[in-house]
């Protein structure tokens, strides 16, 4: 096992240092600058489209809000709680600063990859849609083999590897708080996951649209209470985070490299900007214009990292557990909350992590299934994949923390590299779509997408949609 960890660690180090980090940050800056900071300029527009109901939407079609919740269900999970704790333990407080940077520039990347997913989405039955990087690689770049490679990697990464990370954190938390054997937790998770997984995308959407907003609101409220109790320490903590990101001591000791690597890796795992996962949820939504889902998913990145991850970081840092504790993962957060609000906090975190992580299992499986369908429409293949996903849920509950996180990092990097290749190659298309949207909004119209008028091909799903009733003035 130590030999395997060493090999995986070396692969992670190479991918992060020479490929993932430079490409993610570089692409994020490119999209941010040339879109004139799209992720910041249209905050008001973002909130408008999240809660917009598209006229003519079928009863089985996914609304913009439900799509936002599916994306958030996958984003908001162990990365926001255990992932932040791991980043602090291994990279120091400076890692949080780099998580923020990934989110700030990643909002633009999320906008463009999700917009592309909408442009090239396809029908999934009568009243549903599906899409994502595999689809825009095939239809936009006309490279099906590369699309298949991405589909295979995301199916392994999300439905298998990431679900083992989620179940590992749930088992660790419940074992620490209630002394429940991890194997027992695993069996229970497999049963619950099967109920949701075999229920299909709409059960996933309905489950996520209820659970995600509630669990995020309660957790953020608790974090605000802890911050309020320690309000005088907030400026000092922010300064501590920034100084550790660039500090002289960190440069001399090599800690700045660890801070950047942990911050970017954990930030990417958490908010998924550029990874190519959220576009799968974005494509499922029924909207009148692709850019609307770009705004929705960019908002998801900010909610995930700037709000939820920051909340976790502040809870840990005000308790001094990050500096003196040796526990990694979710137990560090539990110990930190206990020092702030009492022993009942450990029980609350166990419940919260269960809800966060279980909703992520549902959302992650959805991504995997849709990409299996991209490779081949086969009920037998889907059944095998479902069984495999449930098996990995069980595996995660009994595997070591270090191994599951290390494997997640490797596959996450591979996904990101393929997706960013496609998003950058198709950037001209996404900029055309953004310009079209904003020109219609300047004329006080509810934007509709007509690809043929923009010179965009292979977007036949949009050519067959009727949005005539939406061509009206809006406030």
BASEKOL-15553 format. One record per residue (C-alpha): residue in three letters; x, y, z. Coordinates in steps of 0.25 Angstrom, whole numbers, plus 2048, in hexadecimal, padded with zeros to 3 digits. Layout:
! BASEKOL-15553
ALAXYZ ...
! end
This chain:
! BASEKOL-15553
UNK800800800 UNK80B80A803 UNK8128077F6 UNK80480A7EF UNK8038177F6 UNK81181B7F2 UNK80E8187E4 UNK8018207E4 UNK80782B7EC UNK81282D7E1 UNK80882D7D6 UNK8008377DD UNK80C8407E0 UNK8108407D1 UNK8018437CC UNK7FF84E7D6 UNK80C8557D4 UNK80E8557C5 UNK8008537C0 UNK7F38557C8 UNK7F78617D0 UNK7FD8697C4 UNK7F28667BB UNK7E68687C5 UNK7EC8767C9 UNK7F087A7BB UNK7E38767B5 UNK7DB87D7C0 UNK7E388A7BE UNK7E18897AF UNK7D28877B0 UNK7D18927BB UNK7D889C7B4 UNK7D389A7A6 UNK7C48997AB UNK7C78A67B3 UNK7C489F7C0 UNK7B78987BC UNK7B68917CA UNK7B689E7D1 UNK7AF8A87C8 UNK7A28A07C7 UNK79E89D7D5 UNK7908A27D4 UNK78E89B7C7 UNK79388E7CE UNK78888E7D9 UNK77E8927CF UNK7808857C6 UNK78287C7D2 UNK77487D7D6 UNK76E87F7C8 UNK7648757C3 UNK7648737B4 UNK7578747AD UNK7538677A6 UNK75B85F7AF UNK7578507B0 UNK75384A7BD UNK7608407BC UNK76984B7B8 UNK7748517C2 UNK77285F7C6 UNK77E8697C7 UNK77D8687D6 UNK77C8597D7 UNK7898587CD UNK78F8627D7 UNK78C8597E2 UNK79184C7DB UNK79E8547D8 UNK79F8587E7 UNK79C84A7EC UNK7A88457E5 UNK7B18517E9 UNK7AC8537F8 UNK7B18477FF UNK7BD842805 UNK7C684C7FE UNK7C0857806 UNK7C1850813 UNK7CC845813 UNK7D384B807 UNK7D585880E UNK7DA85181A UNK7E4849812 UNK7E985680B UNK7EC85D818 UNK7F385181E UNK7FC84E811 UNK7FD85C80B UNK7FB865817 UNK7F2871818 UNK7F787780B UNK7F086C803 UNK7E3873806 UNK7E887F7FE UNK7EB8767F2 UNK7DD8707F3 UNK7D787E7F3 UNK7E08817E6 UNK7DB8747DF UNK7CD8787E2 UNK7CE8877DE UNK7D48847D0 UNK7CD8767CF UNK7C087D7CF UNK7C38827C1 UNK7C78747BD UNK7BA86E7C3 UNK7B28787BB UNK7B88747AD UNK7B98657AF UNK7AA8657B4 UNK7A686E7A8 UNK7AD86479E UNK7A58597A5 UNK79885F7A2 UNK79C863793 UNK79F854790 UNK79584D799 UNK78C842793 UNK77E83C796 UNK77D8327A1 UNK77082D79F UNK76483579C UNK7658407A7 UNK7738407AB UNK7818437A7 UNK78F83E7A9 UNK79D8437A5 UNK7AB8477AB UNK7B98477A6 UNK7B883A79F UNK7AD83F796 UNK7B384D793 UNK7C0846790 UNK7B983D786 UNK7B0847780 UNK7B8854781 UNK7C684E77F UNK7C1842777 UNK7CA83977F UNK7C282E784 UNK7CE825789 UNK7D2830792 UNK7C4832797 UNK7C482379A UNK7D18247A2 UNK7CB8307AA UNK7BE8287AC UNK7C681C7B1 UNK7CE8247BB UNK7C282C7C0 UNK7BA81F7C2 UNK7C68197CA UNK7C98267D2 UNK7BB82A7D6 UNK7B281E7D7 UNK7BE8157DD UNK7CA81D7E3 UNK7C38297E8 UNK7B78217EE UNK7C28197F6 UNK7C78277FB UNK7B982B7FF UNK7B681E806 UNK7C481E80D UNK7C182B813 UNK7B3827818 UNK7B881A81E UNK7C4821825 UNK7BA82C82B UNK7B0822830 UNK7BA818835 UNK7C182483D UNK7B482A842 UNK7AB81D845 UNK7B5812844 UNK7AE80B839 UNK7B7801832 UNK7BB806824 UNK7B67F981D UNK7A87FB823 UNK7A880A81E UNK7AC804810 UNK7A07FB810 UNK796806814 UNK79C80F809 UNK79B8057FE UNK78C803801 UNK789811801 UNK7928147F5 UNK78B8097ED UNK77D80F7F0 UNK78181D7EA UNK78A8177DF UNK77F80D7DA UNK7758197DA UNK77B8207CF UNK77F82F7CC UNK7728357D0 UNK77382E7DE UNK7818347DF UNK77C8427DB UNK7718427E5 UNK77983C7F0 UNK7848477ED UNK77B8527EC UNK7758507FA UNK78284B801 UNK78D8547FC UNK7868627FF UNK78285E80D UNK790857811 UNK79886380B UNK79086D813 UNK790866820 UNK79F86481F UNK7A287281B UNK799877826 UNK7A186F830 UNK7AE87482A UNK7A988382C UNK7A688083A UNK7B587B83D UNK7BA887835 UNK7B289183D UNK7B788A84A UNK7C588D845 UNK7C389A83D UNK7CF8A1842 UNK7D889683D UNK7D289782E UNK7DC8A2829 UNK7E889A830 UNK7E388D829 UNK7E289381B UNK7F089981D UNK7F588C822 UNK7EF885815 UNK7F588F80C UNK803890812 UNK804880812 UNK801881803 UNK80C88A800 UNK81488A80D UNK82488A80D UNK82487E817 UNK81B87680D UNK824879802 UNK831875809 UNK82B86880F UNK824864802 UNK816866808 UNK8118707FE UNK8128647F4 UNK80A85B7FD UNK8008677FF UNK7FE8697F0 UNK7FD85A7ED UNK7F38577F8 UNK7EB8647F6 UNK7E98617E7 UNK7E78527E8 UNK7DD8547F4 UNK7D68607ED UNK7D58587E0 UNK7CF84C7E7 UNK7C58557EF UNK7C085F7E4 UNK7C48567D8 UNK7C68637CF UNK7CD85E7C2 UNK7CC84F7C6 UNK7C184D7BC UNK7B78477C6 UNK7AD8537C8 UNK7AA8547B9 UNK7A38477BA UNK79984D7C4 UNK79985A7BC UNK7958527AF UNK78984C7B6 UNK7828597B8 UNK77785F7AF UNK77A86D7AC UNK7788777A1 UNK78787A79F UNK7948737A2 UNK79A87E7AA UNK78F87D7B4 UNK7958707B9 UNK7A38777B9 UNK79E8817C3 UNK7988767CB UNK7A486D7CC UNK7AE8797CF UNK7A587D7DB UNK7A786E7E0 UNK7B68707E0 UNK7B587C7E9 UNK7AB8767F2 UNK7B386A7F4 UNK7C18707F6 UNK7BF87E7FA UNK7B487B804 UNK7B486D808 UNK7C3869808 UNK7C687780E UNK7BC874819 UNK7C486781C UNK7D186D81C UNK7CD878826 UNK7C786E830 UNK7D4866830 UNK7DD872831 UNK7D687983C UNK7D786C844 UNK7E686B842 UNK7E485C83F UNK7EB85E831 UNK7F8862838 UNK7F8858843 UNK7F084C83F UNK7F5840838 UNK7E783B833 UNK7E583C824 UNK7D783C81D UNK7CA83E823 UNK7CE83B831 UNK7D6848831 UNK7CA85082E UNK7C2849839 UNK7CD84B844 UNK7CD85A840 UNK7BE85C841 UNK7BE85484E UNK7C885F854 UNK7BE86A84F UNK7B0866853 UNK7B185985B UNK7B184A859 UNK7A384A851 UNK7AB850846 UNK7B1842842 UNK7A383D840 UNK79F848838 UNK7AB84782F UNK7A883882D UNK79A83B829 UNK79F846820 UNK7AA83E819 UNK7A0833817 UNK79783C80F UNK7A2844808 UNK7A9837804 UNK79D82F801 UNK7978397F7 UNK7A58397F1 UNK7A482A7EF UNK79782C7E7 UNK79C8387DF UNK7A98317DB UNK7A28247D7 UNK79982C7CE UNK7A68327C7 UNK7AB8247C5 UNK79F81E7BF UNK79D8297B5 UNK7AB8267B0 UNK7A98177AF UNK79D81A7A6 UNK7A682379E UNK7AF81779B UNK7A480D799 UNK79580D79B UNK7948007A3 UNK78B7FC7AE UNK7957F17B2 UNK7A17FB7B3 UNK7998047BB UNK7957F97C5 UNK7A47F47C6 UNK7A88037C8 UNK79D8047D3 UNK7A27F87DA UNK7B17FD7D9 UNK7AD80A7DF UNK7A68047EB UNK7B27FB7ED UNK7BC8077ED UNK7B280D7F7 UNK7B5801800 UNK7C48017FD UNK7C5810801 UNK7C080D80F UNK7CB803812 UNK7D780980A UNK7E1812810 UNK7DF82180F UNK7ED824808 UNK7EA81A7FD UNK7DC81E7F9 UNK7E082D7F8 UNK7ED82A7F0 UNK7E58227E6 UNK7DB82D7E5 UNK7E68377E2 UNK7EC82F7D6 UNK7DF82D7CF UNK7DA83B7D2 UNK7E78407CB UNK7E58377BF UNK7D683C7BD UNK7DA84A7BF UNK7E584A7B4 UNK7DC8447A9 UNK7D184D7AD UNK7D985A7AC UNK7DF85579F UNK7D185579A UNK7CC8627A0 UNK7D886A79C UNK7D686478D UNK7C886878D UNK7C9876794 UNK7C687D787 UNK7B8877788 UNK7B687A796 UNK7B9889794 UNK7B088A789 UNK7A5884792 UNK7A888E79D UNK7A889A794 UNK79A89578E UNK79489479B UNK7998A27A0 UNK7948A9793 UNK7868A3795 UNK7868A87A4 UNK78B8B67A0 UNK77E8B6797 UNK7768B27A4 UNK7738A479E UNK7728977A4 UNK77D89179C UNK77B885793 UNK78587C78C UNK78587A77D UNK792874779 UNK79087476A UNK79088376A UNK79D884772 UNK7A487A769 UNK7A486F773 UNK7A386176D UNK7A0853774 UNK79685977E UNK78A853778 UNK782851785 UNK781860786 UNK77C861777 UNK77085977B UNK76C860788 UNK76186B787 UNK76387778F UNK75A880788 UNK752883794 UNK75F88879C UNK762893791 UNK75C89E79A UNK7618AA7A1 UNK7668A77B0 UNK7698B17BB 
! end
